[in-house]
Amino acid sequence: MASANAEKSSAATASSFPIPSLKDRIPKLEPRRRRQPPSNPISVPSTPELPSPPDLANVEFQTPTRRIISKADLDVFLSSAAYRLVLALFFVSRNQLRKHPAPLSETQI
């Protein structure tokens, strides 16, 4: 009997409080707008030209070692053909990624 009275009182309580309309609380679904590409105020440096390939008859290979130890070593590297080649590699890779962006994975969608 006690459980029947409890069910009646809970039913009466539930009916005395109407369920609120969620229509005004939930925003209307709208299609996503395409994002405008960000305007980049920083100018992008131009891609340096690749140096011409070296003559393979004059090339000597060495075991790599740490050579940039001082400021003078850094200045020598920054003025070398190797630095220009590495820099051009990064710029060419960046340009290719801009032309063909990687597809979004399932987790990013």
C-alpha positions as CSV (number, residue, x, y, z in Angstrom):
1,M,0.0,0.0,0.0
2,A,2.8,2.4,0.9
3,S,4.4,2.0,-2.5
4,A,1.1,2.5,-4.3
5,N,0.6,5.8,-2.4
6,A,4.2,6.8,-3.2
7,E,3.6,6.2,-6.9
8,K,0.4,8.2,-6.8
9,S,2.1,11.1,-5.1
10,S,5.0,11.1,-7.5
11,A,2.6,10.9,-10.5
12,A,0.7,13.8,-9.1
13,T,3.9,15.8,-8.5
14,A,5.0,15.1,-12.1
15,S,1.7,16.1,-13.5
16,S,1.7,19.4,-11.5
17,F,5.0,20.4,-13.1
18,P,4.6,20.5,-16.9
19,I,7.6,19.7,-19.1
20,P,9.1,22.9,-20.3
21,S,9.2,23.5,-24.1
22,L,12.8,23.2,-25.3
23,K,12.0,24.9,-28.6
24,D,13.1,28.2,-27.2
25,R,16.2,26.9,-25.5
26,I,17.7,24.8,-28.3
27,P,19.2,26.9,-31.1
28,K,17.9,26.4,-34.6
29,L,20.1,24.2,-36.7
30,E,21.7,26.2,-39.6
31,P,24.1,25.0,-42.2
32,R,27.7,25.9,-41.5
33,R,29.1,28.8,-43.3
34,R,32.3,28.5,-45.2
35,R,35.1,30.2,-43.3
36,Q,36.8,33.0,-45.0
37,P,40.5,32.4,-45.5
38,P,42.4,34.3,-42.8
39,S,44.0,37.5,-44.1
40,N,47.7,37.2,-43.4
41,P,49.1,40.6,-42.5
42,I,52.6,39.1,-42.5
43,S,54.1,38.8,-45.9
44,V,55.3,35.4,-46.9
45,P,58.8,35.3,-48.1
46,S,59.4,34.1,-51.6
47,T,60.8,30.7,-52.4
48,P,64.5,30.8,-53.0
49,E,65.8,29.3,-56.2
50,L,67.4,25.9,-56.0
51,P,71.1,26.0,-56.6
52,S,72.4,24.2,-59.7
53,P,73.4,20.6,-59.1
54,P,77.1,20.2,-58.3
55,D,79.6,18.5,-60.6
56,L,79.7,15.0,-59.2
57,A,83.4,14.6,-60.1
58,N,84.3,17.2,-57.5
59,V,82.1,16.0,-54.7
60,E,83.7,14.5,-51.6
61,F,81.6,12.9,-48.9
62,Q,82.4,13.2,-45.2
63,T,81.1,11.6,-42.1
64,P,78.7,14.2,-40.5
65,T,80.0,16.0,-37.4
66,R,78.8,18.9,-35.3
67,R,80.3,21.9,-37.0
68,I,78.2,24.8,-35.9
69,I,79.8,25.7,-32.6
70,S,80.4,29.4,-32.7
71,K,78.8,32.5,-34.3
72,A,81.5,32.3,-37.0
73,D,80.5,28.7,-37.8
74,L,76.9,29.8,-38.1
75,D,77.7,32.6,-40.4
76,V,79.7,30.2,-42.6
77,F,76.7,27.9,-42.8
78,L,74.2,30.6,-43.5
79,S,76.3,31.7,-46.5
80,S,76.8,28.2,-47.8
81,A,75.1,26.4,-50.7
82,A,74.0,23.7,-48.2
83,Y,71.9,26.2,-46.3
84,R,70.3,27.5,-49.5
85,L,69.5,23.9,-50.5
86,V,67.9,23.1,-47.1
87,L,65.9,26.4,-47.2
88,A,64.7,25.7,-50.7
89,L,63.6,22.2,-49.6
90,F,61.4,23.7,-46.8
91,F,59.9,26.3,-49.1
92,V,59.1,23.9,-51.9
93,S,57.5,21.5,-49.4
94,R,55.5,24.4,-48.0
95,N,54.3,25.4,-51.4
96,Q,53.3,21.9,-52.3
97,L,51.3,21.6,-49.0
98,R,49.5,24.8,-49.8
99,K,48.5,23.5,-53.3
100,H,47.5,20.0,-52.0
101,P,46.4,20.2,-48.3
102,A,46.3,17.0,-46.4
103,P,42.8,15.5,-46.2
104,L,41.0,15.8,-42.8
105,S,41.1,12.6,-40.7
106,E,37.9,11.2,-39.3
107,T,38.6,12.7,-35.9
108,Q,38.9,16.2,-37.3
109,I,35.6,16.2,-39.2
